[in-house]
Amino acid sequence: MHGELLGLGHWVAPSTVWLILKRSGVDPAPRRAGPTWTQFLAAEAAGILATDFFHVDTIVLRRIYVLFVIEIATRRVHLLGVTANPTGAWASQQARNLTIKLTETGRAFRFLIRERDSRFTATFDAVFAAESIEVLRTPIRAPRANAFSERWVGTARRELLARTLVLGSGHLHQLLTEYVDHYNGQALPLVVETTTARPTATVKQADPPRLRATPHGCRRTHQRVQTSGLTRPIGSDETAAQHP
């Protein structure tokens, strides 16, 4: 609540917020009823999308913006668009294109996580609301609430963008399209498949050889080898000859 008030331009001390909540009988978030954010994501991962913008600077120092959506459960990425002028109308149109694609493939989602970016307008949210997808806005200055998107941006920068000189929007779109295809091919679903357990033979592990300290170092005392049906200790004769 302190962060929300700061975002609205009202300066209130954190201790004042705490005192008001305490007098009202409102406990801190971890003590409230209901699942935590982590528990919510784990339980609803199959029906959650996350979206975000990130920027790339070209070799002529021109900034280009990229809009993408990632599926929480499978980590599958959808590249929505690349532009040098990201407006609310442009983002809304990319959202329409995504919902049409999801409808054609028969895939349904319940939630969309997004940050409080001014380019995510009410029209952008209405596009997903029309498909019965509820938009969840992250708290102010809380990138960890959209950690899946932030992590993919870091992966794309380390594996591609930090190693490539980008010429322009067309070049960046081609690079990211190829990279997303490669990334989606490598991404593994997090759903654990139940399989029938097969009995496996229990192999008894031999005791590790014990070491005995001697003036000349450590010597194996009981490890043996099988040669021609006879068993003899290693180092019984050779070691004695070397170290009388």
Residue frames as qw, qx, qy, qz and C-alpha x, y, z in Angstrom:
[[0.000, 0.884, 0.467, 0.000, 0.00, 0.00, 0.00],
 [0.324, -0.740, 0.120, 0.577, 2.92, 2.33, 0.67],
 [0.349, -0.109, 0.616, 0.697, 4.14, 1.77, -2.90],
 [0.165, 0.635, 0.689, 0.308, 0.67, 2.34, -4.34],
 [0.139, -0.916, -0.267, 0.264, 0.39, 5.67, -2.52],
 [0.355, -0.538, 0.352, 0.679, 3.80, 6.75, -3.79],
 [0.317, 0.213, 0.714, 0.587, 2.71, 5.92, -7.33],
 [0.023, 0.802, 0.567, 0.185, -0.29, 8.18, -6.87],
 [0.240, 0.602, -0.081, 0.758, 1.89, 11.03, -5.60],
 [0.571, -0.736, -0.017, -0.363, 1.03, 10.77, -1.88],
 [0.411, 0.401, -0.688, 0.443, 3.94, 10.54, 0.53],
 [0.749, -0.545, 0.050, -0.375, 3.06, 8.56, 3.65],
 [0.089, -0.584, 0.786, -0.183, 5.60, 6.98, 5.97],
 [0.570, 0.023, -0.806, -0.156, 5.64, 3.15, 5.98],
 [0.139, -0.087, -0.798, 0.580, 5.20, 3.20, 9.77],
 [0.403, 0.149, 0.196, -0.882, 2.00, 5.22, 9.36],
 [0.662, 0.110, -0.532, -0.516, 0.61, 2.67, 6.92],
 [0.446, 0.011, -0.871, 0.205, 1.52, -0.13, 9.33],
 [0.073, 0.090, 0.614, -0.781, -0.16, 1.65, 12.24],
 [0.559, 0.133, -0.066, -0.816, -3.39, 2.22, 10.32],
 [0.668, 0.084, -0.680, -0.291, -3.52, -1.42, 9.22],
 [0.297, 0.005, -0.848, 0.439, -2.82, -2.65, 12.74],
 [0.266, 0.113, 0.440, -0.850, -5.58, -0.52, 14.22],
 [0.662, 0.177, -0.226, -0.692, -7.95, -1.84, 11.54],
 [0.780, -0.153, 0.572, -0.201, -7.06, -5.44, 12.35],
 [0.807, 0.563, -0.151, -0.093, -5.47, -6.17, 8.97],
 [0.763, -0.437, 0.383, 0.284, -2.52, -8.54, 9.26],
 [0.009, -0.599, 0.598, 0.533, 0.47, -8.58, 6.89],
 [0.674, 0.349, -0.395, -0.518, -0.05, -10.35, 3.56],
 [0.360, 0.233, -0.903, 0.007, 1.56, -13.73, 4.48],
 [0.110, 0.083, 0.835, -0.533, -0.91, -14.12, 7.35],
 [0.555, 0.207, 0.032, -0.805, -4.06, -13.45, 5.38],
 [0.732, 0.169, 0.641, -0.158, -6.37, -16.19, 4.20],
 [0.715, 0.680, 0.019, -0.163, -5.88, -17.54, 0.71],
 [0.888, 0.084, 0.121, 0.436, -2.89, -18.70, -1.31],
 [0.294, -0.682, 0.223, 0.632, 0.29, -16.69, -1.72],
 [0.458, 0.720, -0.272, -0.446, 1.44, -15.42, -5.11],
 [0.048, 0.435, -0.884, -0.166, 3.82, -18.38, -5.48],
 [0.372, 0.154, 0.889, -0.217, 1.10, -20.87, -4.58],
 [0.548, 0.629, 0.246, -0.493, -1.31, -19.21, -7.01],
 [0.361, 0.656, -0.534, -0.392, 1.17, -19.44, -9.89],
 [0.084, -0.251, 0.964, 0.031, 1.93, -23.09, -9.15],
 [0.428, 0.311, 0.782, -0.328, -1.76, -24.03, -8.96],
 [0.521, 0.733, 0.302, -0.317, -2.91, -22.07, -12.01],
 [0.266, -0.514, 0.544, 0.608, 0.22, -22.28, -14.18],
 [0.385, 0.235, 0.810, 0.374, -1.53, -24.14, -16.99],
 [0.183, 0.787, 0.564, 0.171, -3.93, -21.23, -17.52],
 [0.225, -0.869, -0.032, 0.439, -1.65, -18.22, -17.09],
 [0.623, 0.574, 0.115, 0.518, -0.01, -15.99, -19.68],
 [0.394, -0.724, -0.043, 0.564, 2.53, -13.25, -18.94],
 [0.536, 0.706, 0.225, 0.406, 3.44, -10.35, -21.20],
 [0.409, -0.737, 0.033, 0.538, 6.01, -7.58, -21.20],
 [0.490, 0.861, -0.090, 0.103, 7.97, -5.09, -23.31],
 [0.654, -0.509, 0.218, 0.515, 11.73, -4.90, -23.64],
 [0.363, 0.904, -0.109, -0.197, 13.94, -2.72, -25.81],
 [0.820, -0.013, 0.291, 0.492, 16.95, -3.31, -28.06],
 [0.031, 0.868, -0.170, -0.464, 19.35, -0.65, -29.31],
 [0.839, 0.506, 0.112, 0.165, 20.61, -0.90, -32.89],
 [0.714, -0.055, 0.069, 0.694, 24.13, -0.12, -34.11],
 [0.165, 0.496, 0.164, 0.837, 22.95, 3.41, -34.99],
 [0.073, -0.107, -0.595, 0.793, 21.64, 3.87, -31.42],
 [0.498, -0.179, -0.274, -0.803, 18.01, 3.61, -32.42],
 [0.291, -0.078, 0.822, -0.483, 15.80, 2.03, -29.79],
 [0.544, -0.064, -0.627, -0.554, 13.35, -0.68, -30.85],
 [0.509, -0.210, 0.572, -0.608, 10.71, -2.23, -28.62],
 [0.373, 0.030, -0.897, -0.236, 9.61, -5.85, -28.54],
 [0.643, -0.192, 0.290, -0.682, 6.29, -7.18, -27.21],
 [0.424, 0.131, -0.890, -0.106, 5.96, -10.85, -26.32],
 [0.764, -0.345, 0.137, -0.528, 3.80, -13.27, -24.34],
 [0.242, 0.321, -0.907, 0.123, 5.02, -16.36, -22.50],
 [0.800, -0.326, -0.358, -0.355, 3.00, -19.34, -21.26],
 [0.387, -0.664, 0.532, -0.354, 3.83, -20.05, -17.63],
 [0.909, -0.152, 0.351, -0.164, 3.28, -23.81, -17.73],
 [0.902, 0.275, 0.219, 0.251, 5.27, -24.69, -20.86],
 [0.359, -0.612, 0.233, 0.665, 7.51, -21.58, -21.20],
 [0.496, 0.445, 0.568, 0.482, 6.33, -21.29, -24.80],
 [0.117, -0.499, -0.016, 0.858, 6.94, -17.78, -26.15],
 [0.419, 0.712, 0.530, 0.195, 4.77, -15.86, -28.61],
 [0.307, -0.185, 0.135, 0.924, 6.51, -12.96, -30.35],
 [0.253, 0.750, 0.550, -0.266, 3.76, -10.37, -30.84],
 [0.442, 0.847, 0.170, 0.241, 5.62, -7.62, -32.61],
 [0.585, -0.241, 0.025, 0.774, 8.62, -5.34, -33.04],
 [0.191, 0.869, 0.319, 0.327, 8.28, -1.57, -33.43],
 [0.415, 0.150, -0.217, 0.871, 10.12, 1.69, -32.87],
 [0.261, -0.254, 0.073, -0.928, 6.90, 3.43, -31.79],
 [0.256, -0.271, -0.923, 0.097, 5.02, 1.30, -29.28],
 [0.336, -0.224, 0.053, -0.913, 1.64, 2.91, -28.74],
 [0.477, 0.041, 0.702, -0.528, -1.42, 1.67, -26.93],
 [0.755, 0.425, -0.002, -0.499, -3.27, 1.12, -30.20],
 [0.497, 0.501, -0.700, -0.107, -0.38, -0.93, -31.58],
 [0.087, -0.223, 0.904, -0.353, -0.22, -3.11, -28.45],
 [0.631, 0.196, 0.465, -0.589, -3.99, -3.66, -28.58],
 [0.729, 0.476, -0.297, -0.391, -3.77, -4.83, -32.18],
 [0.311, 0.405, -0.855, 0.094, -1.02, -7.30, -31.28],
 [0.361, -0.051, 0.773, -0.519, -3.25, -8.59, -28.49],
 [0.755, 0.343, 0.121, -0.546, -6.06, -9.18, -30.99],
 [0.597, 0.491, -0.607, -0.185, -3.71, -11.12, -33.23],
 [0.030, 0.290, -0.906, 0.305, -2.68, -13.31, -30.30],
 [0.546, 0.101, 0.599, -0.577, -6.23, -14.08, -29.19],
 [0.763, 0.431, -0.176, -0.448, -7.17, -15.04, -32.76],
 [0.429, 0.455, -0.780, 0.016, -4.19, -17.39, -32.88],
 [0.181, -0.157, 0.856, -0.458, -5.08, -18.97, -29.54],
 [0.685, 0.236, 0.323, -0.609, -8.71, -19.42, -30.61],
 [0.703, 0.467, -0.422, -0.331, -7.71, -21.12, -33.85],
 [0.369, 0.337, -0.849, 0.172, -5.48, -23.57, -31.99],
 [0.715, -0.437, -0.474, -0.270, -8.15, -24.25, -29.36],
 [0.527, -0.037, -0.560, 0.638, -6.04, -23.14, -26.43],
 [0.346, -0.813, -0.291, -0.368, -7.74, -21.46, -23.48],
 [0.424, 0.099, -0.492, 0.754, -6.21, -19.40, -20.67],
 [0.344, -0.751, -0.560, 0.063, -7.68, -17.79, -17.58],
 [0.337, -0.868, -0.044, 0.362, -5.21, -15.09, -16.54],
 [0.609, 0.593, -0.021, 0.527, -2.75, -12.65, -18.08],
 [0.545, -0.657, -0.115, 0.508, -0.01, -11.06, -15.96],
 [0.458, 0.656, 0.119, 0.589, 1.19, -7.65, -17.09],
 [0.402, -0.228, -0.297, 0.836, 3.02, -4.69, -15.63],
 [0.065, 0.834, 0.414, -0.359, 1.58, -1.21, -15.09],
 [0.352, -0.086, 0.407, 0.839, 2.92, 0.14, -18.36],
 [0.314, 0.518, 0.158, -0.780, 1.03, 3.03, -19.93],
 [0.301, 0.279, -0.675, -0.614, 1.11, 1.20, -23.28],
 [0.140, -0.263, -0.955, -0.004, -1.15, -1.47, -21.77],
 [0.291, -0.127, 0.001, -0.948, -4.37, 0.50, -22.11],
 [0.577, 0.116, 0.561, -0.581, -7.95, -0.32, -21.21],
 [0.753, 0.436, -0.230, -0.436, -8.49, -1.46, -24.81],
 [0.340, 0.425, -0.837, 0.060, -5.61, -3.90, -24.41],
 [0.236, -0.068, 0.845, -0.476, -7.27, -5.39, -21.33],
 [0.672, 0.288, 0.234, -0.641, -10.66, -5.47, -23.04],
 [0.588, 0.417, -0.610, -0.328, -9.28, -7.64, -25.84],
 [0.248, 0.156, -0.932, 0.212, -8.40, -10.37, -23.34],
 [0.368, 0.103, 0.605, -0.698, -11.56, -9.81, -21.29],
 [0.687, 0.296, -0.188, -0.636, -13.57, -10.62, -24.41],
 [0.662, 0.229, -0.709, -0.083, -11.90, -14.04, -24.39],
 [0.800, -0.553, -0.145, -0.182, -12.67, -14.55, -20.67],
 [0.722, 0.105, -0.337, 0.595, -9.03, -13.90, -19.71],
 [0.383, -0.905, -0.175, 0.066, -8.64, -11.89, -16.52],
 [0.478, 0.636, -0.255, 0.549, -5.79, -9.35, -16.54],
 [0.693, -0.635, -0.197, 0.279, -3.64, -9.26, -13.38],
 [0.267, 0.861, -0.200, 0.384, -1.52, -6.15, -12.90],
 [0.721, -0.063, -0.443, 0.529, 1.70, -6.47, -10.96],
 [0.369, -0.836, -0.227, 0.337, 2.43, -4.17, -8.00],
 [0.259, 0.948, -0.152, 0.102, 4.37, -0.97, -8.62],
 [0.132, 0.743, -0.635, 0.163, 8.14, -1.50, -8.93],
 [0.713, -0.264, 0.618, -0.198, 7.83, -5.26, -8.38],
 [0.484, 0.491, -0.608, -0.393, 9.55, -7.00, -11.31],
 [0.084, -0.182, 0.970, -0.138, 9.60, -10.29, -9.40],
 [0.583, 0.305, 0.525, -0.540, 5.83, -10.49, -9.75],
 [0.763, 0.593, -0.051, -0.254, 6.42, -10.95, -13.49],
 [0.454, -0.598, 0.626, 0.210, 9.50, -13.11, -13.03],
 [0.753, 0.213, 0.594, 0.186, 8.81, -15.49, -15.93],
 [0.486, 0.850, 0.148, 0.137, 8.83, -12.67, -18.47],
 [0.133, -0.919, 0.370, 0.033, 11.88, -11.03, -16.92],
 [0.668, -0.350, 0.631, 0.186, 13.75, -14.33, -16.96],
 [0.737, 0.444, 0.453, 0.235, 13.04, -14.91, -20.63],
 [0.256, 0.961, -0.072, 0.071, 14.24, -11.41, -21.51],
 [0.372, -0.748, 0.541, 0.097, 17.50, -12.17, -19.71],
 [0.757, -0.003, 0.624, 0.195, 17.82, -15.46, -21.60],
 [0.604, 0.726, 0.284, 0.169, 17.24, -13.79, -24.96],
 [0.043, 0.965, -0.260, 0.013, 19.82, -11.11, -24.19],
 [0.518, -0.573, 0.622, 0.130, 22.49, -13.58, -23.07],
 [0.699, 0.077, 0.681, 0.205, 21.99, -16.10, -25.86],
 [0.518, 0.606, 0.484, 0.362, 21.23, -13.79, -28.79],
 [0.118, 0.966, 0.159, 0.165, 21.09, -10.03, -28.39],
 [0.429, -0.824, 0.294, 0.224, 24.36, -9.63, -26.50],
 [0.620, -0.203, 0.614, 0.445, 26.16, -11.47, -29.33],
 [0.434, 0.520, 0.601, 0.424, 24.53, -9.79, -32.33],
 [0.057, -0.275, 0.047, 0.959, 24.66, -6.33, -33.89],
 [0.328, 0.630, 0.692, -0.124, 21.10, -5.34, -34.79],
 [0.259, 0.125, 0.390, 0.874, 20.67, -3.28, -37.95],
 [0.325, -0.120, -0.112, -0.931, 17.01, -2.33, -37.71],
 [0.664, -0.027, 0.388, -0.638, 13.46, -3.42, -36.97],
 [0.865, 0.298, -0.257, -0.312, 13.30, -5.94, -39.81],
 [0.479, 0.420, -0.734, 0.238, 16.60, -7.48, -38.83],
 [0.231, -0.251, 0.708, -0.619, 15.57, -7.73, -35.17],
 [0.793, 0.076, 0.173, -0.579, 12.23, -9.30, -36.07],
 [0.804, 0.346, -0.469, -0.118, 13.96, -11.95, -38.19],
 [0.252, 0.394, -0.777, 0.422, 16.48, -12.71, -35.44],
 [0.408, -0.151, 0.606, -0.666, 13.85, -13.02, -32.73],
 [0.846, 0.161, -0.084, -0.502, 11.54, -15.11, -34.92],
 [0.717, 0.323, -0.614, 0.062, 14.29, -17.67, -35.50],
 [0.091, 0.320, -0.749, 0.573, 15.34, -17.58, -31.86],
 [0.615, -0.097, 0.362, -0.694, 11.78, -18.04, -30.57],
 [0.883, 0.193, -0.302, -0.302, 11.32, -21.06, -32.85],
 [0.544, 0.326, -0.707, 0.313, 14.54, -22.52, -31.48],
 [0.164, -0.271, 0.622, -0.716, 13.60, -21.69, -27.88],
 [0.766, -0.031, 0.144, -0.626, 10.13, -23.21, -28.17],
 [0.836, 0.239, -0.482, -0.110, 11.66, -26.36, -29.62],
 [0.422, 0.273, -0.716, 0.484, 13.96, -26.65, -26.64],
 [0.391, -0.328, 0.375, -0.774, 11.42, -25.66, -23.96],
 [0.319, -0.114, -0.941, 0.026, 10.11, -28.59, -21.95],
 [0.528, -0.576, -0.270, -0.562, 6.67, -28.65, -20.32],
 [0.067, -0.413, 0.681, -0.601, 6.74, -28.62, -16.55],
 [0.830, -0.177, 0.052, -0.526, 3.82, -31.03, -16.21],
 [0.187, -0.391, 0.898, -0.081, 5.07, -34.23, -14.61],
 [0.740, 0.074, -0.471, -0.474, 3.74, -37.31, -16.41],
 [0.676, -0.349, 0.567, -0.316, 2.79, -40.21, -14.18],
 [0.595, 0.370, -0.682, -0.212, 4.34, -43.48, -15.32],
 [0.939, -0.289, -0.120, -0.144, 4.08, -47.02, -14.00],
 [0.266, -0.750, 0.602, -0.069, 6.96, -47.74, -11.69],
 [0.862, 0.267, -0.430, -0.037, 9.07, -50.67, -12.83],
 [0.800, -0.572, 0.155, 0.093, 10.83, -52.86, -10.28],
 [0.442, 0.751, -0.460, 0.169, 14.56, -52.48, -10.43],
 [0.874, -0.112, -0.377, 0.284, 17.17, -54.81, -9.08],
 [0.389, -0.907, 0.155, -0.043, 18.89, -53.63, -5.98],
 [0.739, 0.419, -0.349, 0.394, 22.63, -53.52, -6.40],
 [0.673, -0.704, -0.075, 0.215, 24.61, -53.72, -3.23],
 [0.318, 0.867, -0.293, 0.249, 27.43, -51.28, -3.28],
 [0.817, -0.034, -0.372, 0.439, 30.78, -52.52, -2.12],
 [0.447, -0.839, -0.093, 0.297, 32.33, -50.77, 0.82],
 [0.372, 0.879, -0.255, 0.153, 34.90, -48.19, -0.22],
 [0.796, 0.114, -0.403, 0.437, 38.48, -49.28, 0.37],
 [0.504, -0.855, -0.063, 0.108, 39.79, -48.24, 3.71],
 [0.482, 0.701, -0.310, 0.425, 43.02, -46.32, 3.88],
 [0.776, -0.557, -0.124, 0.269, 45.72, -46.87, 6.46],
 [0.095, 0.953, -0.275, 0.080, 48.35, -44.27, 7.13],
 [0.915, -0.100, 0.010, 0.392, 51.95, -45.46, 6.83],
 [0.387, -0.645, 0.181, 0.633, 55.25, -43.64, 6.87],
 [0.254, -0.087, 0.624, 0.734, 55.21, -43.85, 3.07],
 [0.350, -0.027, -0.321, -0.880, 51.60, -42.67, 2.55],
 [0.715, 0.021, 0.364, -0.596, 48.21, -44.39, 2.45],
 [0.089, 0.207, -0.941, -0.251, 47.93, -48.08, 1.56],
 [0.744, -0.106, -0.269, -0.602, 44.83, -50.07, 0.55],
 [0.305, -0.367, 0.807, -0.348, 44.24, -52.81, 3.11],
 [0.538, 0.122, 0.799, -0.238, 41.39, -55.02, 1.93],
 [0.636, 0.574, -0.088, -0.508, 40.56, -54.28, -1.75],
 [0.579, -0.177, 0.770, 0.202, 41.06, -57.47, -3.76],
 [0.512, 0.469, -0.405, -0.595, 41.07, -58.51, -7.41],
 [0.881, 0.057, 0.443, -0.155, 40.02, -61.80, -8.93],
 [0.330, 0.656, -0.608, -0.303, 42.69, -63.41, -11.11],
 [0.495, 0.228, -0.827, -0.137, 42.45, -67.00, -12.42],
 [0.741, -0.402, -0.501, -0.196, 40.07, -68.00, -9.67],
 [0.621, -0.231, -0.455, 0.595, 42.46, -66.89, -6.96],
 [0.165, -0.938, -0.175, -0.249, 41.99, -63.93, -4.70],
 [0.662, -0.125, -0.244, 0.697, 44.92, -61.94, -3.45],
 [0.138, -0.893, -0.240, 0.355, 45.15, -58.52, -1.87],
 [0.498, 0.774, 0.004, 0.390, 46.50, -55.68, -3.94],
 [0.043, 0.836, -0.355, 0.417, 49.84, -54.47, -2.79],
 [0.860, -0.491, 0.122, -0.063, 50.55, -57.42, -0.50],
 [0.868, -0.057, 0.185, 0.458, 53.74, -58.45, -2.30],
 [0.483, 0.616, 0.109, 0.613, 54.58, -55.50, -4.53],
 [0.214, -0.895, 0.042, -0.389, 54.21, -52.96, -1.77],
 [0.801, -0.566, 0.153, 0.120, 56.19, -55.04, 0.68],
 [0.805, 0.147, 0.161, 0.552, 59.02, -55.30, -1.85],
 [0.271, 0.721, 0.075, 0.634, 59.02, -51.58, -2.43],
 [0.271, -0.709, 0.273, -0.591, 58.68, -50.66, 1.23],
 [0.644, -0.026, -0.730, 0.227, 60.35, -53.28, 3.43]]
